[in-house]
């Protein structure tokens, strides 16, 4: 398919593809029945755990949409890129990351897995299908109609018989497995076997990435796809069945911001049944994590939901993609679509109905469809093939009804605190939610809560051991104690800058709580860079003066901190109120990728996207229940 025609059809296709007791139950559910396959003599093990950075959401040419974008990258190529090697790009150029990552999960779409790749191979019998012939036609309308047909079949869950080739999908799945096994190198690089379940009813995003803990002998014959069912509840039933057979598995929902309120319901499930404790337990068991940021926007919160949060308007995309259906209004319903609000709604459900389905942790990811992980704003190579593979395309291309510069974010990476870089250790960390997400930089963030932390706990070299032995880590629940009536719990909070990125500006705690039957939220600046202090009234740091020179993207080299830490106590703690806390770390401003593109090509800066970006990291929360 030529590049010009491919660009035309992108706009109609991209989104179609595009309580401690609870924690103990989750841990028990994912416990493996097999021995570790890593060799203790070659794998470095840190009992206090260390931060590993990786990708939990990336596509290759085995995905329908990546193939549409003329992406040439195979699963093998994607792993080579992750390890720092050079690979081909849809632009015809070669791309390479300056730094390798520690782990990756390839998540090609289960629907028509590998089929389009075969249809576009002239030596394959599938290339002679009428639809395959239409896909490579010189007539633009013919090509567009063919893609609309494929997109509609996925959106409506009406599979096209000619494309439902089980032998092709099985072969592709086996190749994905074989490739992951070949690249998995315990202690050096971890490859998770995974896929994406792509439910997209009326373009409302309900997608999940499904990640397996084990290897070849612990996997289903084929992935459970949205053609099997578009309901998350059925996916969870499949996952429970897989787990009962000794195959630990978890799912990570993404782009809740584009779910139009469907991702985090508060009244009924997908079948219209009232939410209950069984729903909450099933969801928490199968989905310990949620993706908080990626190319199609951030899902932390929205200015409409958090009007007092000055940093809520970060890479916001709140318009449904146009995928051929008739839509009178593409504006997304923000209620039920964002992580922070889900945490608040969970508190209220727990208070009023006795269950909380939203006690998840967070990661971030790229959702790259290039088989690459381009998170460096200054070296951004796009993520959706021919829609954004050149600076001009990124600036002007229209994909899914929206200009790519408006929704193509450079974010993000998943951070995991684990003992070692192996499938088992990383998966178990994700299952217990000791994770964080970043908008791209490798900012490290650590978060503990406890009742007996000394005020000088952060001054000792082994302070994380204090956190583990005398408290709980992020993703956990802090159990109420009698002393809560008199003393607020202490939080050990630490962050460290990416050595290749700008310095840190401020360390924040976001709190949500219930008061008089209403959920509330507040942002606390708890540590300020450059020796600055917080205002006791506004709880905000004084501005540190960090700036960006938009003539060359140079930044203030004398502003910001390499490391920030605090032993913090909530000054408004009420022992009788349910609450959650999570950490957000803000970096000094730097140039957004769109500004870098403009400067390199002598173009005017764009007016409809910000020239700079304040990169950040988000921790998983700690929950308090009286």
C-alpha positions as CSV (number, residue, x, y, z in Angstrom):
1,X,0.0,0.0,0.0
2,X,1.4,3.4,-0.9
3,X,2.0,6.0,1.8
4,X,-0.5,8.5,0.4
5,X,-3.4,6.1,0.5
6,X,-2.4,4.7,3.8
7,X,-2.6,8.2,5.4
8,X,-6.1,8.7,4.1
9,X,-7.5,5.6,5.9
10,X,-5.8,6.1,9.2
11,X,-8.5,8.4,10.4
12,X,-11.1,5.7,10.1
13,X,-9.1,2.9,11.8
14,X,-6.8,3.9,14.6
15,X,-9.1,3.6,17.6
16,X,-10.7,0.4,16.4
17,X,-7.6,-1.4,17.3
18,X,-6.2,1.6,19.1
19,X,-7.4,-3.7,52.5
20,X,-4.7,-6.0,53.1
21,X,-7.1,-8.9,52.7
22,X,-7.7,-7.9,49.1
23,X,-4.0,-7.7,48.4
24,X,-3.4,-11.1,50.0
25,X,-6.1,-12.6,47.8
26,X,-4.5,-11.2,44.7
27,X,-1.1,-12.5,45.7
28,X,-2.5,-15.9,46.4
29,X,-4.3,-15.9,43.1
30,X,-1.2,-15.2,41.0
31,X,1.1,-17.5,42.9
32,X,2.9,-19.7,40.3
33,X,2.8,-23.5,40.4
34,X,6.2,-23.7,38.6
35,X,9.7,-23.1,39.7
36,X,11.7,-20.0,38.7
37,X,13.5,-20.5,35.4
38,X,16.2,-18.0,36.3
39,X,19.6,-19.1,37.5
40,X,20.4,-17.7,41.0
41,X,24.1,-17.7,40.2
42,X,23.7,-15.4,37.2
43,X,20.8,-13.1,38.4
44,X,21.5,-10.2,40.7
45,X,19.0,-10.2,43.6
46,X,18.4,-7.1,45.7
47,X,16.2,-7.9,48.7
48,X,15.4,-4.2,49.1
49,X,14.4,-4.1,45.5
50,X,15.5,-1.8,42.7
51,X,13.7,0.2,40.0
52,X,13.4,-1.4,36.6
53,X,12.1,0.5,33.6
54,X,10.3,-1.0,30.7
55,X,7.4,-1.1,28.3
56,X,4.1,-3.0,28.8
57,X,2.3,-1.9,25.7
58,X,3.9,-2.0,22.2
59,X,2.8,-3.3,18.8
60,X,4.4,-4.8,15.7
61,X,3.3,-5.6,12.2
62,X,1.3,-8.5,13.6
63,X,-1.2,-6.0,14.8
64,X,-3.9,-5.0,12.3
65,X,-3.5,-1.3,12.8
66,X,0.3,-1.3,12.8
67,X,0.2,-3.1,9.5
68,X,-2.2,-0.5,8.1
69,X,0.4,2.2,9.1
70,X,3.0,0.4,6.9
71,X,5.0,-0.5,10.0
72,X,7.8,-3.0,8.9
73,X,8.8,-4.0,12.4
74,X,8.4,-7.7,13.4
75,X,8.3,-9.0,17.0
76,X,12.0,-9.9,16.7
77,X,12.8,-6.3,15.6
78,X,10.9,-4.8,18.5
79,X,12.9,-6.8,21.0
80,X,16.1,-5.8,19.3
81,X,15.1,-2.1,19.6
82,X,14.4,-2.5,23.2
83,X,17.9,-3.9,23.7
84,X,19.4,-0.9,22.0
85,X,19.8,-2.1,18.4
86,X,19.0,-0.3,15.2
87,X,15.7,-1.2,13.4
88,X,13.8,-0.1,10.3
89,X,11.2,2.6,10.4
90,X,8.2,3.2,8.2
91,X,9.8,6.5,7.1
92,X,12.5,4.5,5.4
93,X,15.1,5.6,7.9
94,X,16.7,3.6,10.7
95,X,15.9,4.3,14.3
96,X,17.6,3.5,17.6
97,X,17.1,4.4,21.2
98,X,20.0,6.0,23.1
99,X,19.2,3.7,26.0
100,X,17.9,0.2,26.3
101,X,15.1,-0.8,28.6
102,X,15.0,-3.6,31.2
103,X,11.8,-5.4,30.1
104,X,9.1,-5.4,27.5
105,X,5.7,-6.9,26.8
106,X,4.7,-7.1,23.1
107,X,1.0,-6.6,23.0
108,X,-0.2,-7.2,19.5
109,X,-4.0,-7.1,19.0
110,X,-5.6,-10.5,19.4
111,X,-8.2,-9.7,16.7
112,X,-7.0,-10.9,13.3
113,X,-3.6,-11.6,14.8
114,X,-1.1,-11.7,12.0
115,X,-3.8,-12.0,9.3
116,X,-3.3,-8.6,7.6
117,X,0.5,-9.2,7.5
118,X,-0.2,-12.4,5.5
119,X,-2.8,-10.7,3.3
120,X,-0.2,-8.2,2.2
121,X,2.3,-10.8,1.3
122,X,1.9,-11.5,-2.5
123,X,3.2,-15.0,-2.1
124,X,0.5,-15.9,0.4
125,X,-2.9,-17.3,-0.6
126,X,-4.6,-14.7,1.6
127,X,-3.3,-12.0,-0.7
128,X,-5.9,-13.2,-3.3
129,X,-8.9,-12.5,-1.1
130,X,-11.1,-9.7,-2.5
131,X,-10.6,-7.6,0.6
132,X,-6.8,-8.1,0.3
133,X,-6.9,-6.9,-3.3
134,X,-8.9,-3.9,-2.3
135,X,-6.4,-3.0,0.4
136,X,-3.6,-2.4,-2.2
137,X,-5.8,-0.8,-4.8
138,X,-4.8,2.5,-6.5
139,X,-8.3,3.8,-5.9
140,X,-8.5,5.7,-2.7
141,X,-12.2,5.1,-2.1
142,X,-11.6,1.3,-2.6
143,X,-8.8,1.3,0.0
144,X,-10.8,3.4,2.4
145,X,-13.9,1.2,2.2
146,X,-11.8,-1.9,2.8
147,X,-10.3,-0.5,5.9
148,X,-13.7,0.7,7.1
149,X,-15.0,-2.8,6.6
150,X,-12.3,-4.2,8.9
151,X,-12.7,-1.4,11.4
152,X,-16.4,-1.8,11.6
153,X,-16.1,-5.6,12.1
154,X,-13.9,-5.0,15.1
155,X,-16.0,-2.2,16.6
156,X,-19.3,-4.1,16.1
157,X,-17.8,-7.5,17.1
158,X,-18.8,-9.0,13.7
159,X,-15.8,-10.9,12.5
160,X,-15.2,-11.2,8.8
161,X,-15.2,-14.9,8.0
162,X,-12.5,-14.5,5.3
163,X,-10.2,-13.1,7.9
164,X,-10.9,-15.5,10.8
165,X,-8.1,-17.8,9.9
166,X,-7.4,-19.8,13.1
167,X,-4.3,-21.4,11.6
168,X,-2.8,-18.0,10.8
169,X,-3.6,-16.6,14.2
170,X,-2.3,-19.7,15.9
171,X,0.9,-19.5,13.9
172,X,1.4,-15.8,14.7
173,X,0.7,-16.5,18.4
174,X,3.3,-19.2,18.5
175,X,5.8,-17.0,16.7
176,X,5.2,-14.3,19.3
177,X,5.8,-16.9,22.1
178,X,8.9,-18.3,20.4
179,X,10.4,-14.8,19.9
180,X,9.8,-13.8,23.5
181,X,11.4,-17.0,24.7
182,X,14.4,-16.4,22.5
183,X,14.9,-12.9,23.8
184,X,14.2,-13.5,27.5
185,X,17.6,-13.3,29.3
186,X,17.0,-13.5,33.1
187,X,19.0,-10.9,34.9
188,X,19.6,-8.8,31.8
189,X,16.4,-8.4,29.8
190,X,12.9,-9.7,30.4
191,X,10.4,-10.4,27.6
192,X,6.8,-10.9,28.8
193,X,4.4,-12.9,26.6
194,X,1.4,-10.7,26.2
195,X,-1.3,-9.4,23.9
196,X,-4.0,-6.7,23.7
197,X,-7.7,-7.4,24.0
198,X,-9.3,-4.7,21.9
199,X,-12.9,-4.1,23.0
200,X,-14.1,-0.8,21.5
201,X,-18.0,-0.6,21.6
202,X,-19.1,2.5,19.6
203,X,-15.5,3.7,19.8
204,X,-15.6,3.7,23.6
205,X,-12.2,2.4,24.7
206,X,-12.2,-0.7,26.9
207,X,-8.9,-2.1,25.8
208,X,-6.7,-4.3,28.1
209,X,-3.2,-5.6,27.8
210,X,-3.0,-9.1,29.0
211,X,0.4,-10.2,30.4
212,X,1.4,-13.7,31.4
213,X,4.0,-14.5,34.1
214,X,5.2,-17.8,32.6
215,X,6.7,-19.2,29.4
216,X,5.8,-21.4,26.6
217,X,4.3,-24.3,28.6
218,X,2.0,-22.0,30.6
219,X,0.0,-20.3,28.0
220,X,-3.4,-20.7,26.3
221,X,-3.5,-22.0,22.7
222,X,-4.9,-18.7,21.5
223,X,-5.5,-15.3,23.1
224,X,-9.1,-14.4,24.2
225,X,-10.1,-11.7,21.8
226,X,-12.9,-9.1,21.6
227,X,-14.5,-11.3,19.0
228,X,-14.9,-13.9,21.8
229,X,-16.6,-11.2,23.9
230,X,-16.5,-7.4,24.2
231,X,-17.2,-7.5,27.9
232,X,-14.4,-7.1,30.4
233,X,-16.3,-9.5,32.8
234,X,-15.8,-12.3,30.2
235,X,-12.2,-11.5,29.8
236,X,-11.8,-11.8,33.6
237,X,-13.6,-15.2,33.5
238,X,-11.1,-16.4,30.9
239,X,-8.2,-15.1,33.0
240,X,-9.6,-16.8,36.1
241,X,-9.8,-20.1,34.1
242,X,-6.2,-19.7,32.8
243,X,-5.0,-19.0,36.3
244,X,-6.7,-22.1,37.7
245,X,-4.7,-24.1,35.2
246,X,-1.5,-22.7,36.8
247,X,-0.9,-19.8,34.4
248,X,-0.6,-16.6,36.4
249,X,-1.9,-13.6,34.3
250,X,-2.9,-10.0,34.8
251,X,-4.6,-7.3,32.7
252,X,-3.8,-3.6,32.4
253,X,-6.6,-1.4,31.1
254,X,-5.5,1.7,29.2
255,X,-6.9,4.9,27.9
256,X,-9.6,5.2,30.4
257,X,-9.7,8.8,29.3
258,X,-11.3,7.6,26.0
259,X,-13.8,5.2,27.6
260,X,-16.6,7.8,27.8
261,X,-17.2,6.9,31.4
262,X,-17.3,3.1,30.8
263,X,-13.9,2.1,32.3
264,X,-14.8,2.8,35.9
265,X,-18.5,2.4,36.4
266,X,-20.1,3.1,39.8
267,X,-23.6,1.6,39.4
268,X,-23.7,-1.3,36.9
269,X,-21.3,-3.6,35.1
270,X,-21.1,-4.1,31.3
271,X,-24.1,-6.4,31.5
272,X,-26.3,-3.9,33.4
273,X,-26.0,-5.8,36.7
274,X,-25.6,-3.8,39.9
275,X,-22.0,-3.7,41.1
276,X,-21.3,-5.9,44.1
277,X,-18.5,-7.4,46.1
278,X,-18.0,-10.2,43.6
279,X,-17.5,-7.7,40.8
280,X,-14.9,-5.8,43.0
281,X,-13.0,-8.9,43.9
282,X,-12.9,-10.2,40.4
283,X,-11.8,-6.9,39.0
284,X,-9.1,-6.4,41.6
285,X,-7.9,-9.9,41.2
286,X,-7.5,-9.6,37.4
287,X,-6.5,-5.9,37.0
288,X,-4.1,-4.9,39.7
289,X,-2.8,-2.0,37.5
290,X,-4.1,0.7,35.2
291,X,-2.1,2.6,32.5
292,X,-2.0,6.2,33.6
293,X,-0.5,7.8,30.5
294,X,0.4,7.0,26.9
295,X,0.4,8.4,23.4
296,X,-3.4,8.9,23.4
297,X,-3.4,11.1,26.4
298,X,-3.0,11.0,30.2
299,X,-5.6,9.4,32.3
300,X,-4.6,10.7,35.8
301,X,-7.3,13.4,36.0
302,X,-9.0,16.1,34.1
303,X,-9.3,19.9,34.8
304,X,-13.1,19.4,35.0
305,X,-12.6,16.8,37.8
306,X,-9.7,18.5,39.6
307,X,-10.2,22.3,39.1
308,X,-7.9,23.1,42.0
309,X,-5.0,21.1,40.6
310,X,-2.8,23.4,38.5
311,X,-1.1,20.4,36.9
312,X,-4.3,18.5,35.8
313,X,-4.2,19.8,32.2
314,X,-1.4,17.4,31.2
315,X,-1.5,15.9,27.7
316,X,-5.3,15.8,27.8
317,X,-7.2,14.1,25.0
318,X,-11.0,14.0,25.7
319,X,-12.5,13.6,22.2
320,X,-13.5,10.2,20.9
321,X,-11.7,9.0,17.8
322,X,-13.7,9.1,14.5
323,X,-13.8,5.5,13.2
324,X,-16.6,5.6,10.7
325,X,-19.6,5.5,13.0
326,X,-22.2,8.3,13.3
327,X,-21.4,10.4,16.3
328,X,-23.3,13.6,17.1
329,X,-21.0,14.5,19.9
330,X,-17.4,13.1,20.3
331,X,-16.7,14.8,23.6
332,X,-15.9,12.3,26.3
333,X,-17.8,11.9,29.6
334,X,-15.0,12.5,32.1
335,X,-16.9,10.9,35.0
336,X,-15.8,7.3,35.0
337,X,-12.9,8.0,32.7
338,X,-10.0,9.0,35.0
339,X,-7.8,7.3,37.6
340,X,-8.1,9.8,40.4
341,X,-11.8,10.0,40.2
342,X,-12.0,6.2,40.2
343,X,-10.0,6.1,43.4
344,X,-12.5,8.6,44.9
345,X,-15.5,6.6,43.7
346,X,-14.0,3.5,45.1
347,X,-13.8,5.1,48.6
348,X,-17.5,6.0,48.3
349,X,-18.5,2.6,47.1
350,X,-16.6,1.1,50.0
351,X,-18.3,3.4,52.5
352,X,-21.8,2.9,51.2
353,X,-21.8,-0.6,49.8
354,X,-18.8,-2.4,51.5
355,X,-16.6,-3.0,48.4
356,X,-14.1,-1.2,46.4
357,X,-13.3,-2.3,42.8
358,X,-10.7,0.5,42.3
359,X,-7.7,-0.3,44.4
360,X,-5.3,-0.6,41.5
361,X,-1.7,0.6,41.0
362,X,-0.4,2.4,38.0
363,X,2.1,2.1,35.2
364,X,2.7,4.2,32.0
365,X,3.4,3.0,28.5
366,X,3.9,4.2,24.9
367,X,1.3,2.3,23.0
368,X,3.8,2.5,20.1
369,X,2.7,0.9,16.9
370,X,6.2,1.1,15.5
371,X,7.7,-1.7,17.6
372,X,9.7,1.1,19.3
373,X,9.7,2.9,22.6
374,X,10.4,6.5,21.7
375,X,10.0,8.4,25.0
376,X,12.8,11.0,24.6
377,X,11.1,14.3,23.5
378,X,14.4,15.4,21.8
379,X,14.7,12.2,19.8
380,X,11.0,11.4,19.1
381,X,10.4,9.2,16.0
382,X,6.6,8.9,16.3
383,X,4.5,5.9,17.2
384,X,2.0,5.3,14.5
385,X,3.8,4.5,11.3
386,X,3.0,6.6,8.3
387,X,0.8,8.9,10.4
388,X,3.7,10.4,12.3
389,X,6.9,9.0,11.0
390,X,8.3,12.3,9.8
391,X,8.3,15.7,11.4
392,X,5.9,17.0,8.7
393,X,3.5,14.1,9.3
394,X,3.6,14.7,13.1
395,X,2.8,18.3,12.5
396,X,0.0,18.1,9.9
397,X,-1.3,14.5,9.6
398,X,-4.9,13.7,10.5
399,X,-5.4,10.3,12.1
400,X,-8.7,9.1,13.6
401,X,-10.2,12.5,12.9
402,X,-7.6,14.4,14.9
403,X,-4.4,16.1,14.0
404,X,-1.6,14.0,15.3
405,X,0.2,16.9,17.0
406,X,-2.8,17.3,19.3
407,X,-2.8,13.8,20.7
408,X,0.6,12.2,20.0
409,X,2.3,12.2,23.3
410,X,5.9,11.1,23.9
411,X,4.9,9.3,27.1
412,X,5.7,6.8,28.8
413,X,7.5,4.1,30.8
414,X,6.5,1.6,33.5
415,X,8.6,1.5,36.6
416,X,8.7,-1.6,38.7
417,X,10.4,-2.2,42.1
418,X,11.5,-5.8,42.1
419,X,14.3,-7.9,43.5
420,X,15.6,-8.9,40.1
421,X,15.1,-8.5,36.4
422,X,13.2,-11.7,35.7
423,X,9.7,-12.5,34.6
424,X,8.8,-13.9,38.0
425,X,10.1,-11.0,40.1
426,X,8.8,-8.2,37.8
427,X,5.4,-9.9,37.4
428,X,5.0,-10.4,41.2
429,X,5.9,-6.7,41.7
430,X,3.2,-5.7,39.2
431,X,0.7,-8.0,40.9
432,X,1.4,-6.4,44.3
433,X,1.2,-3.0,42.7
434,X,4.7,-1.8,43.7
435,X,4.9,0.1,40.5
436,X,4.9,3.6,39.1
437,X,4.6,5.4,35.7
438,X,6.5,8.2,34.1
439,X,5.8,10.4,31.2
440,X,9.1,9.2,29.6
441,X,12.1,10.1,31.7
442,X,13.5,7.5,34.1
443,X,12.5,9.3,37.2
444,X,12.5,7.0,40.2
445,X,9.9,7.3,42.9
446,X,9.5,5.4,46.1
447,X,6.6,5.6,48.6
448,X,6.0,3.9,52.0
449,X,3.5,4.5,54.9
450,X,3.7,3.4,58.5
451,X,2.9,4.3,62.1
452,X,6.4,4.0,63.5
453,X,8.7,5.7,61.1
454,X,11.2,8.0,62.9
455,X,11.4,11.6,61.7
456,X,15.0,11.0,60.6
457,X,14.3,7.8,58.7
458,X,15.4,9.1,55.4
459,X,18.9,10.0,56.7
460,X,20.0,6.4,56.9
461,X,21.4,4.6,53.8
462,X,19.1,1.6,54.2
463,X,15.9,3.6,54.8
464,X,13.9,1.4,52.3
465,X,14.5,-1.5,54.8
466,X,12.7,0.7,57.4
467,X,9.9,1.1,55.0
468,X,9.5,-2.6,54.3
469,X,9.9,-3.8,57.9
470,X,7.9,-1.1,59.7
471,X,5.4,-0.1,57.1
472,X,3.8,-0.8,53.7
473,X,4.9,0.1,50.2
474,X,3.0,1.7,47.4
475,X,0.1,-0.3,46.2
476,X,-0.8,-1.5,49.7
477,X,-3.3,-0.7,52.3
478,X,-2.3,0.8,55.6
479,X,-4.2,-0.9,58.4
480,X,-5.7,1.4,61.0
481,X,-4.3,1.2,64.5
482,X,-5.3,2.6,67.9
483,X,-2.6,5.2,67.7
484,X,-4.3,6.6,64.6
485,X,-6.7,8.4,66.9
486,X,-3.8,10.5,68.1
487,X,-1.1,10.4,65.4
488,X,-1.2,10.7,61.7
489,X,0.8,8.0,59.8
490,X,4.2,8.9,58.4
491,X,5.0,8.6,54.7
492,X,8.5,8.0,53.4
493,X,8.7,9.6,50.0
494,X,11.7,9.7,47.7
495,X,12.4,10.6,44.1
496,X,15.5,10.8,41.9
497,X,15.9,12.5,38.5
498,X,16.7,10.7,35.3
499,X,20.5,11.2,34.9
500,X,20.0,12.2,31.3
501,X,17.1,14.6,31.9
502,X,16.2,17.9,33.6
503,X,16.3,18.2,37.4
504,X,13.3,17.8,39.6
505,X,11.2,20.7,40.7
506,X,8.7,19.5,43.3
507,X,7.5,16.4,45.1
508,X,3.7,16.2,45.7
509,X,1.2,14.0,47.5
510,X,-2.3,13.8,46.1
511,X,-4.8,12.9,48.7
512,X,-8.4,11.8,48.3
513,X,-10.8,11.2,51.2
514,X,-14.4,10.9,52.3
515,X,-16.0,13.6,54.3
516,X,-19.7,13.7,55.2
517,X,-20.5,11.3,52.5
518,X,-18.7,13.2,49.8
519,X,-15.3,12.4,48.1
520,X,-12.7,15.2,48.1
521,X,-9.2,15.7,46.9
522,X,-6.2,17.9,47.6
523,X,-2.7,18.4,46.3
524,X,0.2,18.9,48.8
525,X,3.6,20.1,47.7
526,X,5.7,18.3,50.3
527,X,9.3,19.0,49.1
528,X,10.6,21.9,47.0
529,X,13.8,22.2,45.0
530,X,16.5,24.7,45.4
531,X,16.0,25.0,49.2
532,X,12.6,26.7,48.7
533,X,9.7,26.2,51.1
534,X,6.0,25.6,50.8
535,X,3.5,28.2,51.6
536,X,1.6,27.1,54.8
537,X,-1.7,28.3,53.4
538,X,-1.6,27.2,49.7
539,X,0.6,24.1,50.3
540,X,2.6,25.1,47.2
541,X,6.3,25.5,46.6
542,X,7.6,28.9,45.6
543,X,8.5,28.9,41.9
544,X,12.2,27.9,41.4
545,X,12.6,30.0,38.2
546,X,13.5,27.1,35.9
547,X,13.0,28.2,32.3
548,X,13.4,27.0,28.7
549,X,14.9,29.0,25.9
550,X,12.6,28.3,23.0
551,X,15.3,29.4,20.5
552,X,17.4,26.3,21.1
553,X,15.5,24.3,23.9
554,X,18.3,24.9,26.4
555,X,17.2,24.7,30.0
556,X,18.2,26.3,33.3
557,X,21.2,24.2,34.4
558,X,21.3,25.7,37.9
559,X,17.7,25.0,38.9
560,X,16.1,22.0,40.4
561,X,17.3,19.0,42.5
562,X,18.9,15.7,41.6
563,X,17.1,14.0,44.5
564,X,14.1,14.9,46.7
565,X,12.9,13.2,49.9
566,X,10.6,13.7,52.8
567,X,9.1,12.2,55.9
568,X,5.6,13.6,55.6
569,X,2.5,13.5,57.8
570,X,-0.9,14.6,56.6
571,X,-1.7,17.8,58.5
572,X,-5.4,17.2,57.9
573,X,-5.5,13.5,58.8
574,X,-8.7,12.2,60.3
575,X,-8.5,8.6,61.6
576,X,-12.2,8.1,60.8
577,X,-12.0,9.0,57.1
578,X,-11.3,6.6,54.3
579,X,-8.4,8.0,52.2
580,X,-5.9,7.3,49.5
581,X,-2.5,8.9,48.9
582,X,-0.2,8.8,45.9
583,X,3.0,10.7,44.9
584,X,3.5,12.9,41.8
585,X,7.0,14.1,40.9
586,X,7.4,17.1,38.6
587,X,10.5,17.8,36.6
588,X,11.6,21.2,35.5
589,X,10.1,22.2,32.1
590,X,11.7,21.1,28.9
591,X,10.8,21.3,25.2
592,X,7.9,19.1,23.9
593,X,8.8,16.9,20.8
594,X,6.7,19.3,18.6
595,X,9.0,22.2,19.5
596,X,12.1,20.1,18.8
597,X,10.7,19.3,15.4
598,X,9.9,22.9,14.7
599,X,13.4,24.1,15.6
600,X,15.1,21.5,13.6
601,X,13.1,22.4,10.5
602,X,13.0,26.2,10.9
603,X,9.2,26.2,11.3
604,X,7.1,28.5,13.5
605,X,6.2,27.1,16.9
606,X,2.7,25.6,17.0
607,X,0.0,27.6,18.7
608,X,-2.4,24.8,19.5
609,X,0.0,22.6,21.6
610,X,2.2,23.7,24.4
611,X,5.8,24.5,23.5
612,X,7.1,22.9,26.7
613,X,6.2,19.9,28.8
614,X,6.6,19.3,32.5
615,X,7.6,15.6,32.6
616,X,6.5,13.7,35.7
617,X,6.1,10.4,37.5
618,X,3.2,9.0,39.4
619,X,3.4,6.4,42.1
620,X,0.8,3.7,42.9
621,X,-1.4,4.7,45.8
622,X,-1.5,3.7,49.4
623,X,-5.0,3.2,50.8
624,X,-6.1,4.0,54.4
625,X,-9.2,2.3,55.7
626,X,-10.4,3.1,59.3
